[in-house]
Amino acid sequence: MRTPASKIISRDAMPEIRDALRIAGKTVVFTNGCFDILHSGHVEYLNFARNQGDALILGLNSDVSVCRAKGEGRPIVPEQDRSLVIAGLECVDYVVLFDEDEPAPLIGELIPDVLVKGADWAHYVSGREVVEAHGGKVVLAEMVQGRSSTNIIQRIIEVEKSEA
């Protein structure tokens, strides 16, 4: 069994890993996100994504891109810790960090067979064009209602305020 740290790859290594997977006849799946505070919705989503193919490569927003997307004070959990936690999940085969606001450049470098995004992104899936242009498909995953890192953070703030 591989260690979580061995599943965290550099962006430069990603195409070689993809090629090896394809030579082995594997279907490469990609998804991405911040995964700031891991919760059951994330786990269900990632298991769904993994079930769309043979190997799941996860693009993880770096700390700077999470801060731009979510605002000051985020992420709560730094990228090194988020990477190890996500890589520790059996359903995730590889984790690669990216700094951009959107994963389209990373997707363009990987060109996965399947791109998975949450159904809440149905209006716009970054990287859709490149995946479909190369014969791949985009799959939307239903989201678990009421589960989000933002909701968890709000709940912690409420508890802290009530105890103060």
C-alpha positions as CSV (number, residue, x, y, z in Angstrom):
1,M,0.0,0.0,0.0
2,R,1.3,3.5,-0.9
3,T,1.7,6.1,1.7
4,P,-0.3,9.3,1.5
5,A,2.9,11.3,0.9
6,S,3.8,9.1,-2.1
7,K,0.5,10.0,-3.7
8,I,1.3,13.8,-3.7
9,I,2.9,14.5,-7.0
10,S,4.4,17.5,-8.7
11,R,2.7,19.1,-11.7
12,D,5.7,18.2,-13.8
13,A,5.2,14.5,-13.0
14,M,1.5,14.4,-13.8
15,P,1.7,13.8,-17.6
16,E,4.1,10.9,-17.1
17,I,1.9,9.3,-14.5
18,R,-1.2,9.8,-16.8
19,D,0.7,8.2,-19.7
20,A,1.7,5.2,-17.6
21,L,-1.9,4.8,-16.4
22,R,-3.2,4.9,-20.0
23,I,-0.6,2.5,-21.2
24,A,-1.9,0.1,-18.5
25,G,-5.4,0.6,-20.0
26,K,-6.7,2.7,-17.1
27,T,-9.3,5.5,-17.3
28,V,-8.0,8.7,-15.8
29,V,-10.5,10.7,-13.8
30,F,-9.8,14.3,-12.6
31,T,-11.6,16.5,-10.1
32,N,-10.5,19.5,-8.0
33,G,-11.3,21.6,-5.1
34,C,-10.2,23.3,-1.9
35,F,-11.1,20.6,0.6
36,D,-10.4,22.9,3.5
37,I,-12.1,21.0,6.3
38,L,-12.8,17.5,5.1
39,H,-16.4,16.3,5.8
40,S,-18.7,13.4,4.7
41,G,-19.9,15.3,1.6
42,H,-16.3,15.4,0.4
43,V,-15.8,11.7,1.0
44,E,-19.0,10.8,-0.9
45,Y,-18.1,13.1,-3.7
46,L,-14.5,11.7,-4.0
47,N,-15.8,8.1,-3.9
48,F,-18.3,9.0,-6.7
49,A,-15.5,10.6,-8.7
50,R,-13.2,7.5,-8.3
51,N,-16.0,5.2,-9.4
52,Q,-16.1,7.0,-12.8
53,G,-12.8,5.4,-13.8
54,D,-9.7,3.6,-12.7
55,A,-7.5,6.3,-11.2
56,L,-8.5,9.6,-9.6
57,I,-6.1,12.5,-9.8
58,L,-7.2,15.4,-7.6
59,G,-6.2,19.0,-8.2
60,L,-6.0,20.7,-4.9
61,N,-6.2,24.5,-4.7
62,S,-3.1,25.9,-3.1
63,D,-3.3,28.2,0.0
64,V,-3.0,31.3,-2.2
65,S,-5.8,30.2,-4.6
66,V,-8.1,29.3,-1.7
67,C,-7.5,32.7,-0.1
68,R,-8.5,34.4,-3.4
69,A,-11.6,32.2,-3.8
70,K,-12.8,32.1,-0.1
71,G,-11.4,35.3,1.3
72,E,-9.0,36.3,4.1
73,G,-8.7,33.7,6.9
74,R,-9.1,30.8,4.5
75,P,-7.9,28.1,4.2
76,I,-8.2,27.0,7.8
77,V,-6.0,24.0,7.1
78,P,-2.8,24.6,5.2
79,E,-2.1,23.0,1.8
80,Q,0.5,20.5,3.2
81,D,-2.0,19.1,5.7
82,R,-4.9,19.2,3.2
83,S,-2.8,17.3,0.7
84,L,-1.9,14.6,3.2
85,V,-5.5,14.2,4.4
86,I,-6.9,13.9,0.9
87,A,-4.1,11.6,-0.2
88,G,-4.9,9.4,2.8
89,L,-8.2,8.5,1.3
90,E,-8.2,5.2,-0.5
91,C,-10.3,6.6,-3.4
92,V,-7.7,9.2,-4.3
93,D,-4.8,8.0,-6.3
94,Y,-2.8,11.2,-6.7
95,V,-2.9,14.8,-5.5
96,V,-1.4,17.7,-7.3
97,L,-1.4,21.3,-6.1
98,F,-2.3,24.3,-8.3
99,D,-2.2,28.1,-7.8
100,E,-4.6,29.3,-10.5
101,D,-8.1,30.4,-9.7
102,E,-9.5,27.8,-12.1
103,P,-8.2,24.3,-12.9
104,A,-8.5,24.7,-16.7
105,P,-4.7,25.1,-17.2
106,L,-4.0,22.0,-15.1
107,I,-6.8,20.0,-16.9
108,G,-5.2,21.1,-20.2
109,E,-1.9,19.6,-19.1
110,L,-3.5,16.4,-17.8
111,I,-6.3,15.9,-20.4
112,P,-8.2,13.4,-18.3
113,D,-10.6,10.9,-19.7
114,V,-13.3,11.9,-17.2
115,L,-13.8,15.3,-15.5
116,V,-16.0,15.3,-12.4
117,K,-17.5,18.4,-10.8
118,G,-20.3,18.9,-8.4
119,A,-23.7,19.5,-9.8
120,D,-23.6,23.0,-8.3
121,W,-21.1,23.8,-11.0
122,A,-23.4,22.7,-13.9
123,H,-23.6,26.3,-15.2
124,Y,-19.8,26.3,-15.8
125,V,-17.3,23.5,-15.7
126,S,-13.7,24.8,-16.0
127,G,-11.8,22.6,-18.5
128,R,-14.9,21.1,-20.1
129,E,-13.9,22.1,-23.6
130,V,-10.5,20.6,-23.5
131,V,-11.7,17.3,-22.1
132,E,-14.6,16.9,-24.6
133,A,-12.3,18.0,-27.5
134,H,-10.1,15.1,-26.7
135,G,-13.0,12.6,-26.5
136,G,-13.4,12.7,-22.8
137,K,-16.6,13.2,-20.8
138,V,-17.8,15.5,-18.0
139,V,-19.8,14.0,-15.2
140,L,-21.7,16.0,-12.6
141,A,-22.0,14.6,-9.1
142,E,-25.0,15.4,-6.9
143,M,-23.9,17.2,-3.8
144,V,-24.7,16.1,-0.2
145,Q,-27.1,18.8,1.1
146,G,-26.1,20.7,4.2
147,R,-22.4,19.7,4.0
148,S,-19.8,22.3,3.4
149,S,-16.6,23.6,5.0
150,T,-18.2,27.0,5.2
151,N,-21.1,25.7,7.2
152,I,-18.7,23.9,9.6
153,I,-16.7,27.0,10.1
154,Q,-19.9,29.0,10.8
155,R,-21.0,26.4,13.3
156,I,-17.7,26.7,15.1
157,I,-18.0,30.5,15.3
158,E,-21.5,30.2,16.7
159,V,-20.4,27.7,19.4
160,E,-17.4,29.9,20.3
161,K,-19.7,33.0,20.6
162,S,-22.2,31.2,22.7
163,E,-19.5,30.0,25.1
164,A,-17.9,33.4,25.4
